[in-house]
Amino acid sequence: MELLSTGNMENENRILALDIGEKRVGTAISDPLGYTAQPGPTLERKPEEQFWRKLEELLATWSVRCAVVGLPIGLGGQKTSPSYIAVMEFLRQAQQKWPEIEWKTWDERLTTTQAIQILSAAPGKKRRDKSLRDQIAAQLILDSYLRSPKGRSGV
């Protein structure tokens, strides 16, 4: 998927959502006013240096002011899984690299399950496209955030 064009709104600030996985990171971006969430590209985690460079390009291209990172909390509220720890480490690194961006976490419980359900209605190969699944999961995270009181407050 190509980067979404910023058109004539290059100075508009957007909200980016990230669905962090071991192999891939799904992205979604808000419209400039923060009302809607559109899927963005899926970034490969390896090689790591290339991943960080591509993420930096997205942050700059979309003039991101706030990034919402899906937090894999267990159904019972557990915050001890290896994926939770990995996301917290990602967040630490991202905050160090881009302190000017407001980094937030957002409960992502069941977003991947919802994305799989959405894709089950898709034709053919799209049903099994993990990259597309990650994009949809990020879009669901961002949509949930934008519809919340925190998201409606502007950041």
C-alpha positions in Angstrom: 0.0 0.0 0.0 1.4 3.4 -0.9 1.5 6.3 1.6 -1.7 8.3 1.7 -1.3 11.7 0.1 -1.4 14.7 2.4 -2.6 16.8 -0.5 -2.7 20.5 0.4 -3.0 19.8 4.1 0.7 19.1 4.6 0.8 21.2 7.8 -2.2 19.5 9.3 -1.5 17.2 12.2 -2.8 13.7 12.3 -3.1 10.8 14.7 -1.3 7.6 13.8 -2.3 4.2 15.2 0.1 1.3 15.3 -0.7 -2.4 15.7 2.7 -3.8 16.8 3.4 -7.4 15.9 6.5 -9.5 16.1 7.0 -9.5 12.3 4.8 -6.6 11.1 3.3 -3.3 12.3 0.0 -2.3 10.9 -0.7 1.4 10.6 -3.7 3.6 10.3 -4.0 7.4 10.1 -6.7 9.9 11.0 -8.0 12.5 8.7 -6.7 16.0 9.5 -9.7 16.8 11.7 -9.5 13.6 13.6 -12.9 12.2 12.7 -12.0 9.1 10.6 -9.4 6.3 10.5 -8.0 5.0 7.2 -5.6 2.1 7.0 -2.0 2.9 6.2 0.8 0.7 5.0 2.1 -2.4 6.9 5.7 -2.1 7.9 8.0 -5.1 8.2 9.9 -5.2 11.5 13.1 -6.6 9.9 15.6 -5.3 9.1 15.1 -3.2 12.2 17.0 -0.1 10.9 14.8 0.0 7.8 11.7 -0.3 10.0 12.6 2.7 12.1 13.4 4.7 8.9 10.1 3.9 7.3 8.2 4.8 10.5 10.1 8.1 10.6 8.9 8.7 7.0 5.3 8.1 8.0 5.5 10.4 11.0 6.9 13.2 8.8 4.7 12.7 5.7 1.6 12.7 7.8 2.7 15.4 10.3 1.8 13.1 13.1 1.2 14.9 16.5 0.0 11.9 18.4 0.6 8.2 18.0 -1.7 5.6 19.5 0.0 2.2 20.1 -2.2 -0.8 20.6 -1.5 -2.4 23.9 -2.0 -6.2 24.1 -3.7 -6.6 27.4 -5.0 -10.1 28.3 -8.8 -10.6 28.4 -8.5 -10.8 32.2 -6.5 -7.5 32.3 -3.1 -9.1 32.4 -0.1 -7.0 31.5 2.6 -9.6 31.6 2.6 -11.3 28.2 5.7 -11.3 26.0 3.8 -9.2 23.4 2.9 -6.6 26.1 6.5 -6.4 27.2 7.6 -6.0 23.5 5.1 -3.2 22.9 6.3 -1.4 26.0 9.9 -1.7 24.7 8.8 -0.4 21.3 7.1 2.6 23.0 10.2 3.4 25.1 12.3 3.5 21.9 9.8 5.5 20.0 9.5 8.1 22.8 13.3 8.4 22.8 13.5 8.9 19.0 10.5 11.3 18.7 9.9 13.1 22.0 7.9 15.8 20.2 5.1 13.3 19.4 2.6 12.5 22.1 2.7 8.7 22.5 -0.3 6.9 24.0 -1.3 3.3 24.5 -4.8 2.0 23.7 -6.3 -1.3 24.7 -6.3 -3.5 21.6 -8.1 -6.5 23.0 -9.8 -8.5 20.2 -8.9 -6.1 17.4 -7.0 -8.9 15.5 -10.0 -11.2 16.0 -12.3 -8.5 14.6 -9.9 -7.9 11.7 -10.0 -11.6 10.9 -13.8 -11.6 11.0 -13.9 -8.6 8.6 -11.5 -10.3 6.2 -13.5 -13.5 6.3 -16.0 -11.8 4.0 -13.3 -10.8 1.6 -12.8 -12.6 -1.7 -10.0 -15.1 -2.3 -6.5 -14.4 -1.1 -7.4 -11.2 0.7 -8.9 -13.4 3.4 -5.5 -14.7 4.4 -3.5 -11.5 3.8 -1.7 -10.9 7.2 -0.5 -7.5 6.1 -4.1 -6.4 5.4 -5.2 -7.9 8.7 -2.6 -5.8 10.5 -3.8 -2.6 8.7 -7.4 -3.3 9.7 -6.4 -4.0 13.3 -4.6 -0.6 13.4 -7.7 1.0 11.9 -9.9 -0.5 14.5 -7.5 0.7 17.3 -7.6 4.2 15.9 -11.3 4.2 15.3 -11.9 3.2 18.9 -9.6 5.9 20.1 -11.2 8.6 17.9 -14.7 7.7 19.2 -13.6 7.9 22.8 -13.8 11.0 25.0 -9.9 11.2 24.9 -9.9 11.0 21.1 -12.6 13.6 20.8 -10.7 16.0 23.0 -8.3 16.6 20.1 -5.4 14.3 21.1 
